[in-house]
Amino acid sequence: MSRLIETVRYAEGRVQNFDYHLRRMQDSSQAIFGDTLRWNPKDLVWRIELPGNDVYKIRIVYGYTEGSATTEPYTIRPVRSLKLVLDNNIMYDHKFENRSRLEELVAQRGDCDDILIVKNGLVTDVSYANIVFRKDGKWFTPDSFLLNGTMRQWLLDTGKISERTITVDDIRQYSHFKLINAMLCEDAPASEVLNIR
């Protein structure tokens, strides 16, 4: 069985939104192993101290009995264009280290920066992030997501975005899109939906 991963943002001298990550890790452990983790992720993460005020990515690779973490400086990779790819069978409801199916889909992106996965006619996620769309000054995220991201859930909980059904045909009703994940916060750069093809 593939190990799981969790990506955590470290900025302003601290780990951010860790309660959301911990909840997802424990939920995944319960679903896959039938029990909560036999080790405490806080013991691994709270020891990390990184220099300066830069943004770092903490990557946790873990299983039922143990986990390890690596860190690296983080720079946003601009995504201005998305290629629609269809996969009616894809499942990615837990954040597995094995991303082979996602990598196969990314190989279909052509000259676009990334892909937007469509399942049964509904918009889901890009290869590594959730997506939000802007309409009339408000941001909406698909309720047909593959993986409920920690940033997605935090933005929903704080009322900064709303959830709704978004079909492929609905995309042109929106003006812009942006990607959100643990590393890409609500101030992530936006692109026009005309760049989704």
C-alpha positions, 0 to 999 in steps of 0.5 A, spaced: 500 500 500 502 506 498 504 511 503 500 517 504 503 525 504 501 531 507 504 538 505 504 543 510 506 551 509 511 554 514 511 561 513 512 567 518 516 563 523 510 558 524 507 552 521 500 554 518 493 551 519 496 545 522 489 543 525 486 542 518 492 537 516 492 533 523 485 532 522 486 530 515 491 525 517 487 522 522 481 521 518 485 518 512 489 513 517 482 511 520 479 510 513 485 506 511 488 503 517 482 502 521 485 506 527 488 513 528 495 514 527 500 510 532 505 516 532 503 523 533 505 528 527 505 534 532 512 531 535 515 531 528 512 538 525 513 542 532 520 541 532 521 544 525 525 551 525 526 554 519 530 561 518 527 568 516 521 570 514 521 566 507 515 560 505 517 553 506 514 547 504 514 541 509 512 534 506 510 529 511 511 522 508 507 517 513 504 510 514 500 508 520 506 507 525 511 512 523 512 519 519 518 523 516 519 530 514 523 534 509 523 541 508 524 546 502 523 553 500 517 554 496 516 559 490 509 559 487 509 556 480 505 560 475 499 556 472 495 561 467 492 555 463 489 549 464 487 543 459 480 539 460 482 532 461 476 527 462 477 521 467 470 518 469 473 513 474 479 517 478 479 516 485 483 520 489 480 521 496 486 520 500 493 524 499 497 518 497 504 518 495 503 514 489 500 519 484 501 515 478 494 516 475 494 523 476 501 523 472 498 520 466 493 525 466 498 531 466 501 528 460 495 530 456 496 537 458 499 539 451 502 546 452 498 548 458 501 549 465 496 544 468 490 540 467 483 540 470 480 534 471 473 532 469 469 526 472 462 525 469 461 532 466 463 535 473 469 539 474 473 537 480 481 539 481 487 540 478 493 535 478 495 538 485 490 543 488 483 545 488 480 550 484 476 556 485 472 560 480 470 568 480 463 570 479 460 577 481 466 578 485 465 572 489 469 565 489 466 558 488 469 551 489 466 545 485 462 540 490 465 535 486 472 535 488 477 529 488 481 531 495 478 536 500 484 540 501 486 543 507 486 550 504 479 549 501 476 547 507 479 553 511 476 558 506 469 554 506 469 554 514 471 562 514 466 564 509 471 566 504 469 561 498 462 557 497 461 550 494 457 549 488 456 544 483 460 546 477 459 542 470 464 543 464 458 547 461 458 552 467 465 554 466 464 560 461 459 563 466 465 565 471 471 570 469 477 568 473 480 561 476 485 560 481 488 554 485 488 553 492 492 548 496 496 548 503 501 552 499 497 557 495 493 561 500 487 565 498 491 571 495 494 566 490 494 569 483 488 569 478 487 567 471 482 568 466 477 562 465 478 563 457 485 560 459 481 553 460 481 549 454 
